Amino acid sequence: MSFLANVFVALVAALHFGFLALEMFFWDHPFGRKLFEMTEEQSGLTAALAANQGLYNGFLAVGLIWGLIARKRDFVIFFLLCVIVAGVFGAMTAKFTIIYTQALPAVIALGLTLLARPRF
């Protein structure tokens, strides 16, 4: 894959590690409540669900990094598609801006990955 494609894939992975941190560790803290526009009661009631969601974001990030390190283009493509589906679903069911923060970077990374000549 090209250097630019790898950079965008790494960026998507970094975003998902960030989502993991926000959802697992900062959801029920003032920073998380402000970011997600929740009351203390709302964040407390949903913290376990958010932590589970954060763990899945971590799995996506690890899959992308694994694909980059192992130079497995098919892994990278699979995990980028998973990110895109998750981003579109999140935009439809939670908050529309997820389409920009999650799905769009993955679409760009996927496009660059597909355009890059695979090295065998």
Secondary structure, DSSP 8 states (H G I E B T S, - for coil): --HHHHHHHHHHHHHHHHHHHHHHHSTTSHHHHHHHT--HHHHHHHHHHHHHHHHHHHHHHHHHHHHHHHT-HHHHHHHHHHHHHHHHHHHHHT-TTHIIIIIHHHHHHHHHHHHS----
